[in-house]
């Protein structure tokens, strides 16, 4: 017996905007968890990199903590929406890991 196929949707959202319908947009629909995860990660990566680049330009030398604080206040996040019980993606955990990596290697 074949297992139930799941669908995956990635929604982006703006942390700066109030949490209403206007703060969310559809990134895409995906057939696999891996593809959905990569799409969500790309949204978060782009936002973190933009925050890091701004800190370099203004001379503030972002740390993982300041980069995350900036991202949480005004960055863009993404969520994987699915009924798949194996989906363990969380934007916060991913962003924390990537902020350490980005700041550790200078972008």
N, C-alpha and C positions, 0 to 999 in steps of 0.2 A: 504494500500500500504506500502510495506517494504521500509525502507530508504536505500540509496546507501551505501553498505559496503565500508569501507576505508581500505587501506593497510598502514602499517607503517614500515619504515626502519630506523634503527639507524646507523649512520656513526660516527666513532670515528676520531679524528684528533689530531695531535701533534702541540701544540702552538709554539714549538721551531723551527720546520721545516718551510721552505718557503711555502706559500699557493699554493701548486700545487698538482697534483694527488698523489704523493708519501707521502704526509702528511695525507692522508685519508685512512681509511680502513672500511670495512663493519663489524659492530658488529652483525647485524642480521636483519631478517624480522619478523614482528609480526602481529598478527591478531587483537590486541586491543591496544588502546592508553595507557592503564594502563601498559601493558607488555612492550611496547616500552619505556615508561617513566622510568620504573624500570631499564631497561637495560642501558639507558643513564645515569641515576643517579649512577648506579654501576661503570661506567667508571670514572665519575667525583669524586665519593667518594674515589675510590682506589688511584687516583692521588693526591687528597688533603691529604689523610692519609699518603701517602708516603712522601709528602712535610713536613707534620707536624712531622713525625718520624725523618726525616733528621734534622729538626731544633732542636729537643730534643737531638739528638746525638751530634750535634755540639755546644750545649749550648746556642743557640740564642733565645730560648723561643718564638716561633711564636705567633704573634697576628693575628687576623682575617685579618688585612690589609696587613701584610707581607706575610701571607700564600697565600692570593689572588694574590698579586703581583708576587710571585714565580710561582704560578699556571698559571697565564696569560702569563708569560714569557717562561715557559718550561714544563708546565703540559699537561695532555691529557684531551681533552674535547669530548663532544658527542652531536649530533644533531638528533632530530626526524624529518624525512623527510616524509611528507604526504600532501595530499590535504584536509584533514579533517579540516574544519574551527574551530572546537572546540579544536584543539591542541594549548595549551597555554604554552608549555614547552619552557623555555629559559635556556640555560646552565649558563649564567651569573647570573641570579637571583638565580638559584639553588645553584651554587657555593658560592655565597655570604652568603646565609643562612647557608649552611653546614660549611663554614669556621668559622662562629660565633659559631656554635654548637660544632665543633671539638675543637676549641681553648678554649671554655668555660668549657668544661668538661675534658680537658686534653687528647684528642684523641678519 
